[in-house]
Amino acid sequence: MTTDQRSSSTPTKMSSNKTFPFVVLVTGDVMCRLGTFLPIFSIMTSGYSLATVSMERYRTLVQTHKPRVSSRQATVAICFIWVAAALVALPTVYEYHLVDVNAPKVM
């Protein structure tokens, strides 16, 4: 049996994670979806947090007559940041999935 015949007869899973194929096979579709959701979510959370801190510093330095941000306002801002970041990253959960490379193609 040649290597081409052997490799085509054994089912394999395709993943962008070439270093740890065992992790992909054990965790499957959930890890595939989380692996694309979490980086986008964390980048968006970081960006929105930086923008919020910038707005708060501007308000503190330029608009000195306005009261400081309360802890309740900060809590609302943090919740808004997390929800907005999750909404931006959510389409990746539906878009990405684990694909069996040797599955028959349906046209």
Rosetta constraint file for C-alpha pairs under 8 A:
AtomPair CA 1 CA 5 HARMONIC 6.31 0.50
AtomPair CA 1 CA 6 HARMONIC 6.59 0.50
AtomPair CA 2 CA 6 HARMONIC 6.34 0.50
AtomPair CA 3 CA 7 HARMONIC 5.98 0.50
AtomPair CA 4 CA 8 HARMONIC 6.16 0.50
AtomPair CA 5 CA 9 HARMONIC 6.24 0.50
AtomPair CA 6 CA 10 HARMONIC 6.55 0.50
AtomPair CA 8 CA 102 HARMONIC 7.32 0.50
AtomPair CA 11 CA 100 HARMONIC 7.49 0.50
AtomPair CA 11 CA 101 HARMONIC 7.56 0.50
AtomPair CA 11 CA 102 HARMONIC 5.92 0.50
AtomPair CA 12 CA 100 HARMONIC 6.43 0.50
AtomPair CA 12 CA 101 HARMONIC 6.32 0.50
AtomPair CA 12 CA 102 HARMONIC 6.75 0.50
AtomPair CA 13 CA 25 HARMONIC 7.21 0.50
AtomPair CA 13 CA 98 HARMONIC 7.44 0.50
AtomPair CA 13 CA 99 HARMONIC 6.41 0.50
AtomPair CA 13 CA 100 HARMONIC 4.88 0.50
AtomPair CA 13 CA 101 HARMONIC 5.89 0.50
AtomPair CA 14 CA 98 HARMONIC 7.22 0.50
AtomPair CA 14 CA 99 HARMONIC 6.17 0.50
AtomPair CA 14 CA 100 HARMONIC 6.32 0.50
AtomPair CA 14 CA 101 HARMONIC 5.92 0.50
AtomPair CA 15 CA 21 HARMONIC 7.59 0.50
AtomPair CA 15 CA 24 HARMONIC 7.18 0.50
AtomPair CA 15 CA 98 HARMONIC 7.26 0.50
AtomPair CA 15 CA 99 HARMONIC 7.98 0.50
AtomPair CA 17 CA 21 HARMONIC 6.42 0.50
AtomPair CA 17 CA 24 HARMONIC 7.44 0.50
AtomPair CA 20 CA 24 HARMONIC 7.02 0.50
AtomPair CA 21 CA 25 HARMONIC 6.35 0.50
AtomPair CA 22 CA 26 HARMONIC 6.19 0.50
AtomPair CA 23 CA 27 HARMONIC 6.04 0.50
AtomPair CA 23 CA 28 HARMONIC 7.87 0.50
AtomPair CA 24 CA 28 HARMONIC 5.25 0.50
AtomPair CA 24 CA 31 HARMONIC 7.02 0.50
AtomPair CA 24 CA 32 HARMONIC 7.43 0.50
AtomPair CA 27 CA 31 HARMONIC 5.57 0.50
AtomPair CA 28 CA 32 HARMONIC 6.48 0.50
AtomPair CA 28 CA 98 HARMONIC 6.75 0.50
AtomPair CA 29 CA 33 HARMONIC 6.24 0.50
AtomPair CA 29 CA 97 HARMONIC 5.77 0.50
AtomPair CA 29 CA 98 HARMONIC 5.15 0.50
AtomPair CA 30 CA 34 HARMONIC 6.10 0.50
AtomPair CA 31 CA 35 HARMONIC 5.65 0.50
AtomPair CA 32 CA 36 HARMONIC 6.67 0.50
AtomPair CA 32 CA 96 HARMONIC 7.03 0.50
AtomPair CA 32 CA 97 HARMONIC 6.09 0.50
AtomPair CA 32 CA 98 HARMONIC 6.27 0.50
AtomPair CA 33 CA 37 HARMONIC 6.18 0.50
AtomPair CA 33 CA 92 HARMONIC 7.08 0.50
AtomPair CA 33 CA 93 HARMONIC 5.15 0.50
AtomPair CA 33 CA 94 HARMONIC 7.82 0.50
AtomPair CA 33 CA 96 HARMONIC 5.83 0.50
AtomPair CA 33 CA 97 HARMONIC 6.16 0.50
AtomPair CA 34 CA 38 HARMONIC 5.77 0.50
AtomPair CA 34 CA 93 HARMONIC 7.16 0.50
AtomPair CA 35 CA 39 HARMONIC 7.08 0.50
AtomPair CA 36 CA 40 HARMONIC 6.91 0.50
AtomPair CA 36 CA 92 HARMONIC 6.41 0.50
AtomPair CA 36 CA 93 HARMONIC 7.39 0.50
AtomPair CA 36 CA 96 HARMONIC 7.49 0.50
AtomPair CA 37 CA 41 HARMONIC 6.03 0.50
AtomPair CA 37 CA 89 HARMONIC 5.70 0.50
AtomPair CA 37 CA 90 HARMONIC 6.81 0.50
AtomPair CA 37 CA 92 HARMONIC 5.83 0.50
AtomPair CA 37 CA 93 HARMONIC 6.15 0.50
AtomPair CA 38 CA 42 HARMONIC 5.99 0.50
AtomPair CA 38 CA 89 HARMONIC 7.84 0.50
AtomPair CA 39 CA 43 HARMONIC 6.15 0.50
AtomPair CA 40 CA 44 HARMONIC 6.12 0.50
AtomPair CA 40 CA 89 HARMONIC 5.64 0.50
AtomPair CA 41 CA 45 HARMONIC 6.05 0.50
AtomPair CA 41 CA 85 HARMONIC 5.42 0.50
AtomPair CA 41 CA 86 HARMONIC 5.86 0.50
AtomPair CA 41 CA 88 HARMONIC 7.48 0.50
AtomPair CA 41 CA 89 HARMONIC 5.43 0.50
AtomPair CA 42 CA 46 HARMONIC 6.08 0.50
AtomPair CA 42 CA 85 HARMONIC 7.71 0.50
AtomPair CA 43 CA 47 HARMONIC 6.20 0.50
AtomPair CA 44 CA 48 HARMONIC 6.04 0.50
AtomPair CA 44 CA 85 HARMONIC 5.18 0.50
AtomPair CA 44 CA 88 HARMONIC 7.75 0.50
AtomPair CA 45 CA 49 HARMONIC 5.99 0.50
AtomPair CA 45 CA 81 HARMONIC 6.20 0.50
AtomPair CA 45 CA 82 HARMONIC 6.21 0.50
AtomPair CA 45 CA 85 HARMONIC 5.47 0.50
AtomPair CA 46 CA 50 HARMONIC 6.22 0.50
AtomPair CA 47 CA 51 HARMONIC 6.31 0.50
AtomPair CA 48 CA 52 HARMONIC 6.15 0.50
AtomPair CA 48 CA 81 HARMONIC 6.05 0.50
AtomPair CA 48 CA 85 HARMONIC 7.84 0.50
AtomPair CA 49 CA 53 HARMONIC 6.15 0.50
AtomPair CA 49 CA 78 HARMONIC 7.80 0.50
AtomPair CA 49 CA 81 HARMONIC 6.86 0.50
AtomPair CA 50 CA 54 HARMONIC 6.13 0.50
AtomPair CA 51 CA 55 HARMONIC 6.24 0.50
AtomPair CA 52 CA 56 HARMONIC 6.20 0.50
AtomPair CA 52 CA 77 HARMONIC 7.76 0.50
AtomPair CA 53 CA 57 HARMONIC 6.15 0.50
AtomPair CA 54 CA 58 HARMONIC 6.12 0.50
AtomPair CA 55 CA 59 HARMONIC 6.14 0.50
AtomPair CA 56 CA 60 HARMONIC 6.17 0.50
AtomPair CA 56 CA 69 HARMONIC 7.55 0.50
AtomPair CA 57 CA 61 HARMONIC 6.09 0.50
AtomPair CA 58 CA 62 HARMONIC 5.65 0.50
AtomPair CA 58 CA 63 HARMONIC 7.27 0.50
AtomPair CA 59 CA 63 HARMONIC 4.94 0.50
AtomPair CA 59 CA 64 HARMONIC 6.95 0.50
AtomPair CA 59 CA 66 HARMONIC 7.72 0.50
AtomPair CA 60 CA 64 HARMONIC 5.65 0.50
AtomPair CA 60 CA 68 HARMONIC 7.00 0.50
AtomPair CA 69 CA 73 HARMONIC 6.16 0.50
AtomPair CA 69 CA 74 HARMONIC 6.72 0.50
AtomPair CA 70 CA 74 HARMONIC 6.31 0.50
AtomPair CA 71 CA 75 HARMONIC 6.12 0.50
AtomPair CA 72 CA 76 HARMONIC 6.26 0.50
AtomPair CA 73 CA 77 HARMONIC 6.12 0.50
AtomPair CA 74 CA 78 HARMONIC 6.18 0.50
AtomPair CA 75 CA 79 HARMONIC 6.24 0.50
AtomPair CA 76 CA 80 HARMONIC 6.08 0.50
AtomPair CA 77 CA 81 HARMONIC 6.11 0.50
AtomPair CA 78 CA 82 HARMONIC 6.31 0.50
AtomPair CA 79 CA 83 HARMONIC 6.17 0.50
AtomPair CA 80 CA 84 HARMONIC 5.95 0.50
AtomPair CA 81 CA 85 HARMONIC 6.08 0.50
AtomPair CA 82 CA 86 HARMONIC 6.09 0.50
AtomPair CA 83 CA 87 HARMONIC 6.15 0.50
AtomPair CA 84 CA 88 HARMONIC 6.29 0.50
AtomPair CA 85 CA 89 HARMONIC 6.24 0.50
AtomPair CA 86 CA 90 HARMONIC 5.76 0.50
AtomPair CA 87 CA 91 HARMONIC 7.76 0.50
AtomPair CA 89 CA 93 HARMONIC 7.66 0.50
AtomPair CA 90 CA 94 HARMONIC 7.36 0.50
AtomPair CA 91 CA 95 HARMONIC 6.14 0.50
AtomPair CA 92 CA 96 HARMONIC 5.83 0.50
AtomPair CA 93 CA 97 HARMONIC 7.96 0.50
